[in-house]
């Protein structure tokens, strides 16, 4: 089966992993927590550094959680996250969501956070997630929606950032406005029992503004995203530097506010 995964736009620069490692089940999978029970088996697709995976393992213990990612290198960090929390009911493996190496009906819950926006064929990915989910189980997905992100002050250069990121992500084969499409993708994947919701991250305290603006300033000039932007002819290095400076300027404002909206779906298999 061919690999339909798009290029992962962000890469694994330290600024990206700093963002990923901040994520928890509480701030990134609250819509799923009420469905979890002790003893469940869970597959966490695109687990990254494993912070959400570890939370899920705690919530379903003594049930087992398996975290998978296409990037072999990040799995060592994920294993360290689990080991550091003393978890023995979690394991990690390399896998492509379009062709999961698990039998049919293997898991009670299959979860993917910020994954489908990077897929070349998100509908096919959801079908594969459904295949490995037991009848009556849950397939859960949550993705941000870049076009719906909002901020203040309304610095024009951040408009340039938003447009540039969406262009680069689509050139890489992904869909940056995935959040609004999750319900449609789930229907096309064959799910008939779908609960669709939305939730936001909001960065409006001095600490969160500094953290959010800093990681995006770094990501804009130093990450795989930056390389793809320049190599693809989407922006020059000077333009990226100007965007990074705008991020840092935004982060110094005591009235700065940023919202990241997410679409969410709970699909009954």
PASEBA-1860 file (N, C-alpha, C; in nm, 3 decimals):
! residues 269
1> XXXXXXXX> 0.086/-0.120/0.000/0.000/0.000/0.000/0.089/0.124/0.000 ~ 0.073/0.217/-0.090/0.161/0.333/-0.097/0.142/0.427/0.021 ~ 0.248/0.498/0.056/0.244/0.594/0.164/0.182/0.724/0.113 ~ 0.070/0.765/0.171/0.001/0.886/0.127/0.026/1.003/0.221 ~ 0.122/0.989/0.314/0.147/1.094/0.410/0.214/1.213/0.344 ~ 0.162/1.332/0.365/0.224/1.453/0.314/0.351/1.482/0.393 ~ 0.431/1.574/0.341/0.549/1.618/0.415/0.504/1.685/0.544 ~ 0.568/1.648/0.657/0.532/1.710/0.783/0.589/1.851/0.784
9> XXXXXXXX> 0.503/1.949/0.774/0.545/2.087/0.750/0.636/2.141/0.858 ~ 0.612/2.109/0.984/0.686/2.171/1.093/0.825/2.110/1.114 ~ 0.840/1.980/1.088/0.964/1.914/1.123/0.975/1.898/1.274 ~ 1.097/1.871/1.323/1.114/1.847/1.467/1.221/1.935/1.527 ~ 1.224/2.060/1.482/1.310/2.160/1.544/1.273/2.174/1.691 ~ 1.366/2.219/1.773/1.341/2.232/1.917/1.219/2.320/1.946 ~ 1.199/2.424/1.866/1.084/2.512/1.887/0.953/2.439/1.863 ~ 0.954/2.342/1.773/0.834/2.261/1.746/0.810/2.166/1.862
17> XXXXXXXX> 0.916/2.098/1.907/0.901/2.002/2.016/0.863/2.072/2.147 ~ 0.906/2.197/2.163/0.867/2.274/2.281/0.716/2.292/2.283 ~ 0.658/2.314/2.165/0.512/2.326/2.155/0.445/2.191/2.180 ~ 0.495/2.087/2.115/0.434/1.954/2.128/0.440/1.904/2.272 ~ 0.550/1.930/2.341/0.567/1.878/2.477/0.479/1.951/2.578 ~ 0.425/2.065/2.541/0.331/2.138/2.627/0.193/2.073/2.628 ~ 0.164/1.994/2.527/0.030/1.939/2.512/0.002/1.829/2.613 ~ -0.120/1.830/2.664/-0.166/1.729/2.759/-0.304/1.682/2.717
25> XXXXXXXX> -0.351/1.576/2.781/-0.488/1.532/2.753/-0.587/1.641/2.793 ~ -0.557/1.713/2.900/-0.649/1.817/2.948/-0.659/1.933/2.851 ~ -0.546/1.979/2.794/-0.554/2.096/2.706/-0.567/2.061/2.559 ~ -0.558/1.932/2.524/-0.561/1.895/2.383/-0.654/1.778/2.350 ~ -0.709/1.712/2.450/-0.800/1.599/2.424/-0.913/1.593/2.526 ~ -0.954/1.710/2.576/-1.060/1.711/2.677/-1.189/1.651/2.623 ~ -1.214/1.666/2.494/-1.337/1.613/2.433/-1.342/1.461/2.436 ~ -1.226/1.397/2.453/-1.218/1.251/2.456/-1.219/1.193/2.596
33> XXXXXXXX> -1.175/1.269/2.694/-1.151/1.215/2.828/-1.275/1.146/2.885 ~ -1.392/1.202/2.863/-1.514/1.143/2.918/-1.548/1.006/2.862 ~ -1.487/0.969/2.750/-1.511/0.839/2.688/-1.416/0.731/2.739 ~ -1.315/0.768/2.814/-1.211/0.675/2.855/-1.248/0.604/2.985 ~ -1.211/0.476/2.993/-1.237/0.395/3.111/-1.115/0.310/3.142 ~ -1.092/0.279/3.270/-0.981/0.189/3.305/-0.994/0.056/3.231 ~ -0.884/0.006/3.181/-0.882/-0.121/3.110/-0.893/-0.110/2.960 ~ -0.923/0.007/2.908/-0.932/0.025/2.763/-0.794/0.013/2.697
41> XXXXXXXX> -0.795/-0.027/2.571/-0.674/-0.022/2.489/-0.686/0.096/2.394 ~ -0.576/0.171/2.379/-0.578/0.295/2.303/-0.461/0.298/2.206 ~ -0.487/0.344/2.084/-0.382/0.374/1.987/-0.375/0.524/1.971 ~ -0.256/0.582/1.996/-0.236/0.726/1.981/-0.152/0.749/1.856 ~ -0.218/0.796/1.750/-0.155/0.814/1.619/-0.085/0.949/1.613 ~ 0.040/0.951/1.566/0.116/1.075/1.560/0.149/1.125/1.699 ~ 0.204/1.037/1.782/0.220/1.064/1.925/0.326/1.168/1.956 ~ 0.420/1.193/1.864/0.524/1.291/1.891/0.601/1.258/2.017
49> XXXXXXXX> 0.630/1.358/2.101/0.709/1.334/2.222/0.635/1.262/2.333 ~ 0.508/1.230/2.313/0.439/1.138/2.403/0.373/1.196/2.526 ~ 0.357/1.326/2.534/0.296/1.382/2.654/0.147/1.349/2.663 ~ 0.075/1.360/2.552/-0.066/1.320/2.553/-0.076/1.170/2.571 ~ 0.010/1.095/2.505/0.009/0.949/2.515/0.022/0.905/2.660 ~ 0.114/0.966/2.733/0.135/0.930/2.873/0.011/0.961/2.957 ~ -0.053/1.075/2.929/-0.176/1.108/3.001/-0.284/1.004/2.974 ~ -0.299/0.963/2.848/-0.398/0.862/2.814/-0.369/0.731/2.886
57> XXXXXXXX> -0.240/0.696/2.896/-0.203/0.572/2.965/-0.243/0.578/3.111 ~ -0.228/0.692/3.174/-0.269/0.705/3.314/-0.420/0.693/3.328 ~ -0.493/0.748/3.232/-0.639/0.749/3.240/-0.701/0.612/3.217 ~ -0.636/0.525/3.139/-0.696/0.394/3.109/-0.628/0.280/3.183 ~ -0.526/0.308/3.262/-0.459/0.200/3.336/-0.561/0.118/3.415 ~ -0.547/-0.016/3.415/-0.435/-0.096/3.366/-0.439/-0.128/3.216 ~ -0.531/-0.064/3.141/-0.533/-0.082/2.997/-0.406/-0.031/2.934 ~ -0.380/-0.072/2.811/-0.253/-0.041/2.746/-0.272/0.063/2.634
65> XXXXXXXX> -0.174/0.151/2.622/-0.173/0.253/2.518/-0.051/0.230/2.429 ~ -0.072/0.238/2.298/0.036/0.229/2.200/0.045/0.362/2.125 ~ 0.161/0.424/2.129/0.183/0.547/2.055/0.262/0.518/1.929 ~ 0.217/0.573/1.816/0.289/0.551/1.690/0.317/0.685/1.623 ~ 0.428/0.687/1.549/0.466/0.807/1.475/0.549/0.762/1.356 ~ 0.552/0.844/1.252/0.634/0.810/1.135/0.780/0.844/1.158 ~ 0.810/0.931/1.255/0.947/0.974/1.281/1.007/0.887/1.391 ~ 1.098/0.800/1.352/1.160/0.707/1.446/1.229/0.781/1.560
73> XXXXXXXX> 1.299/0.891/1.528/1.377/0.960/1.628/1.295/1.016/1.743 ~ 1.174/1.061/1.716/1.092/1.121/1.821/1.042/1.018/1.920 ~ 1.039/0.890/1.880/0.985/0.787/1.968/1.074/0.761/2.090 ~ 1.203/0.784/2.076/1.292/0.770/2.192/1.255/0.875/2.298 ~ 1.224/0.993/2.252/1.181/1.099/2.346/1.047/1.063/2.409 ~ 0.956/1.007/2.329/0.826/0.965/2.383/0.844/0.856/2.488 ~ 0.932/0.759/2.460/0.957/0.652/2.558/1.015/0.710/2.686 ~ 1.100/0.812/2.672/1.155/0.877/2.790/1.048/0.949/2.871
81> XXXXXXXX> 0.951/1.009/2.802/0.840/1.074/2.871/0.764/0.973/2.957 ~ 0.732/0.858/2.897/0.657/0.755/2.970/0.740/0.697/3.084 ~ 0.866/0.670/3.057/0.953/0.613/3.160/0.970/0.709/3.276 ~ 0.983/0.837/3.246/1.000/0.936/3.351/0.879/0.948/3.442 ~ 0.765/0.906/3.394/0.644/0.908/3.476/0.612/0.772/3.534 ~ 0.703/0.677/3.517/0.686/0.544/3.575/0.576/0.461/3.514 ~ 0.543/0.486/3.389/0.433/0.415/3.323/0.484/0.286/3.260 ~ 0.415/0.177/3.288/0.451/0.048/3.231/0.346/-0.005/3.135
89> XXXXXXXX> 0.240/0.071/3.112/0.131/0.025/3.026/0.128/0.101/2.894 ~ 0.245/0.145/2.846/0.253/0.220/2.722/0.374/0.174/2.643 ~ 0.356/0.165/2.511/0.465/0.129/2.421/0.459/0.214/2.297 ~ 0.567/0.213/2.216/0.577/0.300/2.100/0.631/0.223/1.980 ~ 0.587/0.263/1.860/0.630/0.196/1.737/0.622/0.293/1.621 ~ 0.702/0.270/1.519/0.694/0.346/1.395/0.577/0.292/1.313 ~ 0.493/0.382/1.262/0.379/0.339/1.181/0.328/0.453/1.095 ~ 0.270/0.419/0.982/0.203/0.513/0.893/0.053/0.492/0.909
97> XXXXXXXX> -0.020/0.598/0.940/-0.163/0.586/0.967/-0.240/0.534/0.846 ~ -0.185/0.549/0.726/-0.254/0.497/0.608/-0.241/0.346/0.594 ~ -0.151/0.286/0.669/-0.126/0.142/0.658/-0.077/0.091/0.793 ~ -0.165/0.088/0.892/-0.128/0.050/1.028/-0.102/-0.099/1.038 ~ 0.004/-0.134/1.106/0.044/-0.274/1.119/-0.021/-0.338/1.242 ~ -0.154/-0.331/1.246/-0.231/-0.392/1.354/-0.350/-0.464/1.292 ~ -0.393/-0.573/1.354/-0.512/-0.644/1.303/-0.637/-0.560/1.316 ~ -0.740/-0.599/1.243/-0.871/-0.537/1.258/-0.915/-0.545/1.405
105> XXXXXXXX> -0.991/-0.445/1.448/-1.057/-0.447/1.579/-0.958/-0.463/1.695 ~ -0.845/-0.392/1.688/-0.741/-0.409/1.790/-0.756/-0.317/1.911 ~ -0.824/-0.205/1.897/-0.823/-0.103/2.002/-0.964/-0.055/2.034 ~ -0.983/-0.016/2.161/-1.111/0.045/2.201/-1.120/0.190/2.156 ~ -1.007/0.257/2.152/-1.002/0.399/2.114/-0.882/0.420/2.023 ~ -0.903/0.494/1.914/-0.794/0.536/1.826/-0.798/0.688/1.820 ~ -0.688/0.750/1.858/-0.683/0.895/1.877/-0.575/0.957/1.790 ~ -0.604/1.076/1.734/-0.506/1.149/1.654/-0.521/1.298/1.682
113> XXXXXXXX> -0.415/1.360/1.729/-0.415/1.503/1.758/-0.321/1.576/1.664 ~ -0.375/1.672/1.588/-0.298/1.753/1.493/-0.225/1.664/1.391 ~ -0.294/1.562/1.344/-0.235/1.466/1.250/-0.298/1.479/1.111 ~ -0.429/1.482/1.103/-0.496/1.474/0.973/-0.465/1.594/0.885 ~ -0.432/1.708/0.944/-0.397/1.825/0.864/-0.270/1.802/0.782 ~ -0.190/1.704/0.822/-0.065/1.675/0.751/-0.075/1.554/0.660 ~ -0.194/1.498/0.646/-0.211/1.377/0.567/-0.240/1.410/0.420 ~ -0.180/1.332/0.330/-0.213/1.345/0.189/-0.353/1.297/0.158
121> XXXXXXXX> -0.404/1.202/0.238/-0.538/1.149/0.218/-0.601/1.126/0.356 ~ -0.656/1.231/0.418/-0.711/1.218/0.553/-0.830/1.123/0.561 ~ -0.908/1.112/0.455/-1.022/1.019/0.457/-0.972/0.876/0.465 ~ -0.874/0.845/0.385/-0.815/0.710/0.391/-0.754/0.683/0.529 ~ -0.691/0.784/0.588/-0.635/0.768/0.722/-0.745/0.736/0.823 ~ -0.857/0.805/0.815/-0.968/0.778/0.907/-1.026/0.638/0.885 ~ -1.031/0.594/0.761/-1.079/0.457/0.735/-0.986/0.354/0.799 ~ -0.857/0.379/0.793/-0.762/0.287/0.853/-0.771/0.291/1.006
129> XXXXXXXX> -0.792/0.409/1.061/-0.814/0.419/1.206/-0.940/0.343/1.246 ~ -1.042/0.351/1.163/-1.165/0.278/1.192/-1.143/0.127/1.183 ~ -1.061/0.083/1.088/-1.036/-0.060/1.071/-0.979/-0.123/1.198 ~ -0.886/-0.051/1.263/-0.821/-0.109/1.381/-0.897/-0.081/1.510 ~ -1.011/-0.012/1.499/-1.094/0.017/1.616/-1.204/-0.088/1.628 ~ -1.226/-0.136/1.748/-1.329/-0.237/1.771/-1.468/-0.181/1.747 ~ -1.561/-0.264/1.702/-1.700/-0.218/1.686/-1.752/-0.157/1.816 ~ -1.811/-0.041/1.805/-1.858/0.030/1.923/-1.754/0.118/1.988
137> XXXXXXXX> -1.629/0.108/1.942/-1.523/0.190/1.996/-1.526/0.332/1.939 ~ -1.424/0.410/1.974/-1.419/0.552/1.938/-1.295/0.582/1.854 ~ -1.317/0.651/1.744/-1.209/0.714/1.669/-1.220/0.863/1.695 ~ -1.114/0.923/1.749/-1.116/1.063/1.790/-1.008/1.140/1.716 ~ -1.044/1.256/1.664/-0.946/1.339/1.593/-0.969/1.486/1.626 ~ -0.860/1.557/1.639/-0.865/1.701/1.669/-0.758/1.771/1.586 ~ -0.797/1.876/1.515/-0.702/1.951/1.433/-0.732/2.100/1.440 ~ -0.627/2.178/1.433/-0.644/2.323/1.431/-0.692/2.370/1.294
145> XXXXXXXX> -0.727/2.497/1.287/-0.780/2.557/1.164/-0.711/2.692/1.147 ~ -0.608/2.695/1.062/-0.523/2.814/1.053/-0.597/2.937/1.003 ~ -0.689/2.921/0.911/-0.759/3.037/0.857/-0.848/3.104/0.962 ~ -0.884/3.029/1.067/-0.971/3.083/1.171/-0.894/3.139/1.290 ~ -0.763/3.126/1.289/-0.685/3.182/1.399/-0.703/3.334/1.401 ~ -0.706/3.389/1.522/-0.729/3.532/1.538/-0.635/3.587/1.644 ~ -0.598/3.715/1.629/-0.505/3.774/1.724/-0.525/3.925/1.729 ~ -0.471/3.980/1.834/-0.468/4.125/1.853/-0.341/4.156/1.932
153> XXXXXXXX> -0.273/4.265/1.901/-0.293/4.362/1.795/-0.281/4.300/1.656 ~ -0.349/4.362/1.561/-0.357/4.306/1.426/-0.239/4.353/1.340 ~ -0.122/4.300/1.370/-0.002/4.337/1.296/-0.011/4.282/1.154 ~ 0.003/4.366/1.052/-0.010/4.319/0.914/0.085/4.206/0.878 ~ 0.205/4.207/0.937/0.301/4.102/0.902/0.254/3.965/0.951 ~ 0.174/3.961/1.056/0.118/3.832/1.099/0.012/3.783/1.002 ~ -0.053/3.873/0.932/-0.139/3.830/0.821/-0.055/3.760/0.715 ~ 0.064/3.814/0.689/0.155/3.751/0.594/0.196/3.613/0.643
161> XXXXXXXX> 0.221/3.601/0.773/0.257/3.470/0.830/0.145/3.369/0.807 ~ 0.022/3.408/0.837/-0.091/3.317/0.823/-0.107/3.269/0.679 ~ -0.099/3.363/0.585/-0.113/3.328/0.444/0.003/3.240/0.398 ~ 0.124/3.273/0.443/0.241/3.196/0.403/0.235/3.054/0.456 ~ 0.202/3.040/0.585/0.196/2.904/0.641/0.096/2.818/0.566 ~ -0.020/2.871/0.537/-0.122/2.793/0.466/-0.074/2.754/0.327 ~ -0.002/2.843/0.261/0.049/2.813/0.127/0.156/2.704/0.133 ~ 0.247/2.714/0.229/0.353/2.613/0.243/0.295/2.477/0.279
169> XXXXXXXX> 0.200/2.475/0.373/0.139/2.349/0.414/0.069/2.280/0.298 ~ -0.002/2.356/0.217/-0.071/2.296/0.102/0.028/2.250/-0.004 ~ 0.138/2.322/-0.021/0.240/2.278/-0.115/0.304/2.147/-0.069 ~ 0.304/2.124/0.061/0.357/1.999/0.117/0.256/1.885/0.109 ~ 0.134/1.913/0.063/0.033/1.809/0.048/-0.069/1.801/0.160 ~ -0.061/1.893/0.257/-0.153/1.890/0.370/-0.268/1.988/0.354 ~ -0.350/1.999/0.459/-0.464/2.091/0.460/-0.463/2.165/0.594 ~ -0.409/2.289/0.596/-0.394/2.361/0.722/-0.526/2.402/0.787
177> XXXXXXXX> -0.634/2.407/0.710/-0.765/2.440/0.766/-0.845/2.312/0.789 ~ -0.780/2.216/0.853/-0.840/2.084/0.871/-0.955/2.085/0.971 ~ -0.948/2.171/1.072/-1.048/2.167/1.178/-1.190/2.171/1.127 ~ -1.218/2.257/1.032/-1.354/2.273/0.978/-1.395/2.156/0.890 ~ -1.298/2.076/0.848/-1.325/1.966/0.754/-1.340/1.830/0.822 ~ -1.314/1.820/0.951/-1.311/1.689/1.016/-1.444/1.616/1.006 ~ -1.554/1.685/1.026/-1.685/1.620/1.017/-1.707/1.566/0.876 ~ -1.676/1.645/0.776/-1.692/1.601/0.637/-1.604/1.480/0.608
185> XXXXXXXX> -1.478/1.486/0.652/-1.387/1.373/0.629/-1.438/1.247/0.698 ~ -1.489/1.263/0.820/-1.540/1.146/0.893/-1.660/1.084/0.821 ~ -1.749/1.167/0.770/-1.864/1.116/0.693/-1.817/1.042/0.569 ~ -1.720/1.100/0.499/-1.668/1.036/0.378/-1.595/0.906/0.409 ~ -1.543/0.895/0.530/-1.474/0.773/0.571/-1.571/0.663/0.611 ~ -1.701/0.694/0.616/-1.801/0.593/0.645/-1.862/0.597/0.783 ~ -1.820/0.691/0.866/-1.879/0.702/1.000/-2.018/0.767/0.990 ~ -2.112/0.711/1.062/-2.248/0.766/1.064/-2.284/0.826/1.200
193> XXXXXXXX> -2.214/0.782/1.305/-2.237/0.832/1.441/-2.118/0.920/1.479 ~ -2.131/1.050/1.454/-2.020/1.143/1.475/-2.066/1.260/1.560 ~ -1.991/1.289/1.665/-2.015/1.410/1.744/-1.903/1.508/1.712 ~ -1.940/1.623/1.655/-1.843/1.724/1.615/-1.849/1.842/1.712 ~ -1.733/1.886/1.760/-1.725/1.997/1.854/-1.608/2.087/1.814 ~ -1.589/2.192/1.892/-1.477/2.283/1.870/-1.426/2.330/2.005 ~ -1.297/2.362/2.010/-1.236/2.415/2.132/-1.115/2.499/2.092 ~ -1.074/2.587/2.183/-0.966/2.680/2.152/-0.851/2.670/2.250
201> XXXXXXXX> -0.732/2.703/2.201/-0.623/2.745/2.287/-0.622/2.897/2.284 ~ -0.594/2.960/2.397/-0.586/3.105/2.402/-0.459/3.144/2.477 ~ -0.380/3.232/2.415/-0.255/3.278/2.474/-0.269/3.427/2.502 ~ -0.287/3.462/2.630/-0.316/3.602/2.663/-0.254/3.646/2.796 ~ -0.171/3.561/2.856/-0.097/3.601/2.976/0.045/3.635/2.935 ~ 0.117/3.710/3.017/0.256/3.742/2.980/0.340/3.618/2.950 ~ 0.323/3.514/3.033/0.403/3.394/3.014/0.365/3.320/2.887 ~ 0.235/3.306/2.861/0.192/3.230/2.743/0.219/3.309/2.615
209> XXXXXXXX> 0.207/3.441/2.619/0.241/3.522/2.501/0.389/3.509/2.467 ~ 0.472/3.516/2.569/0.617/3.505/2.547/0.652/3.369/2.488 ~ 0.590/3.264/2.541/0.616/3.127/2.495/0.568/3.108/2.351 ~ 0.447/3.148/2.322/0.388/3.128/2.189/0.460/3.211/2.083 ~ 0.484/3.336/2.111/0.552/3.420/2.013/0.696/3.376/1.992 ~ 0.762/3.334/2.099/0.901/3.290/2.086/0.917/3.166/2.003 ~ 0.829/3.068/2.024/0.845/2.944/1.947/0.811/2.966/1.800 ~ 0.714/3.054/1.771/0.683/3.080/1.630/0.789/3.167/1.564
217> XXXXXXXX> 0.850/3.257/1.639/0.960/3.336/1.583/1.076/3.244/1.545 ~ 1.109/3.150/1.632/1.216/3.055/1.602/1.177/2.963/1.487 ~ 1.057/2.911/1.490/1.011/2.818/1.387/1.013/2.884/1.249 ~ 0.984/3.013/1.245/0.975/3.084/1.118/1.110/3.095/1.047 ~ 1.219/3.092/1.121/1.350/3.108/1.057/1.440/2.986/1.066 ~ 1.411/2.891/1.156/1.507/2.782/1.181/1.456/2.641/1.155 ~ 1.328/2.621/1.130/1.271/2.487/1.123/1.263/2.435/0.981 ~ 1.215/2.311/0.968/1.189/2.255/0.836/1.087/2.340/0.761
225> XXXXXXXX> 0.989/2.394/0.832/0.892/2.485/0.771/0.962/2.601/0.702 ~ 1.062/2.660/0.768/1.138/2.771/0.709/1.211/2.726/0.584 ~ 1.272/2.609/0.591/1.344/2.555/0.474/1.249/2.535/0.356 ~ 1.133/2.477/0.385/1.036/2.452/0.278/0.983/2.583/0.219 ~ 0.967/2.683/0.305/0.917/2.812/0.257/1.014/2.874/0.157 ~ 1.143/2.867/0.188/1.243/2.927/0.099/1.267/2.839/-0.023 ~ 1.286/2.709/-0.002/1.315/2.619/-0.114/1.199/2.612/-0.212 ~ 1.077/2.627/-0.163/0.960/2.622/-0.250/0.930/2.754/-0.318
233> XXXXXXXX> 1.008/2.856/-0.289/0.986/2.986/-0.351/0.870/3.064/-0.292 ~ 0.828/3.027/-0.170/0.713/3.094/-0.108/0.753/3.221/-0.034 ~ 0.879/3.228/0.009/0.926/3.345/0.084/1.078/3.350/0.077 ~ 1.133/3.467/0.096/1.277/3.482/0.105/1.319/3.476/0.251 ~ 1.448/3.458/0.273/1.499/3.457/0.411/1.471/3.591/0.479 ~ 1.482/3.701/0.405/1.454/3.832/0.464/1.306/3.845/0.502 ~ 1.218/3.792/0.421/1.075/3.796/0.454/1.046/3.713/0.578 ~ 1.110/3.599/0.591/1.091/3.517/0.711/1.144/3.590/0.835
241> XXXXXXXX> 1.256/3.658/0.820/1.311/3.734/0.933/1.216/3.844/0.977 ~ 1.150/3.908/0.881/1.053/4.013/0.914/0.934/3.956/0.988 ~ 0.889/3.837/0.947/0.777/3.772/1.016/0.818/3.734/1.157 ~ 0.940/3.680/1.173/0.987/3.644/1.307/0.994/3.767/1.397 ~ 1.039/3.879/1.343/1.045/4.002/1.422/0.906/4.047/1.463 ~ 0.807/4.030/1.374/0.670/4.067/1.407/0.617/3.980/1.521 ~ 0.649/3.851/1.518/0.608/3.764/1.627/0.665/3.814/1.760 ~ 0.793/3.849/1.759/0.855/3.895/1.884/0.795/4.028/1.930
249> XXXXXXXX> 0.765/4.117/1.835/0.700/4.243/1.869/0.563/4.217/1.931 ~ 0.485/4.129/1.868/0.353/4.097/1.921/0.364/4.047/2.065 ~ 0.465/3.963/2.090/0.479/3.903/2.222/0.513/4.000/2.332 ~ 0.560/4.120/2.297/0.594/4.219/2.400/0.475/4.304/2.441 ~ 0.365/4.295/2.369/0.250/4.381/2.397/0.170/4.326/2.516 ~ 0.137/4.415/2.611/0.064/4.367/2.728/-0.085/4.348/2.700 ~ -0.130/4.387/2.578/-0.269/4.362/2.540/-0.278/4.254/2.432 ~ -0.169/4.181/2.409/-0.169/4.080/2.303/-0.253/3.959/2.341
257> XXXXXXXX> -0.321/3.905/2.239/-0.414/3.793/2.257/-0.411/3.709/2.131 ~ -0.408/3.578/2.146/-0.405/3.489/2.028/-0.494/3.369/2.055 ~ -0.578/3.336/1.956/-0.668/3.220/1.967/-0.636/3.120/1.857 ~ -0.623/2.994/1.897/-0.605/2.883/1.804/-0.729/2.794/1.811 ~ -0.818/2.799/1.712/-0.939/2.716/1.715/-0.911/2.575/1.663 ~ -0.985/2.479/1.716/-0.972/2.340/1.676/-1.109/2.280/1.647 ~ -1.115/2.201/1.540/-1.229/2.112/1.520/-1.200/1.979/1.586 ~ -1.306/1.912/1.632/-1.292/1.783/1.700/-1.403/1.689/1.654
265> XXXXX> -1.373/1.562/1.641/-1.476/1.463/1.612/-1.456/1.339/1.699 ~ -1.566/1.292/1.754/-1.573/1.161/1.819/-1.660/1.074/1.729 ~ -1.599/0.971/1.670/-1.668/0.887/1.573/-1.687/0.747/1.631 ~ -1.810/0.703/1.638/-1.837/0.568/1.689/-1.815/0.467/1.576 ~ -1.728/0.372/1.602/-1.694/0.272/1.499/-1.806/0.170/1.483
END
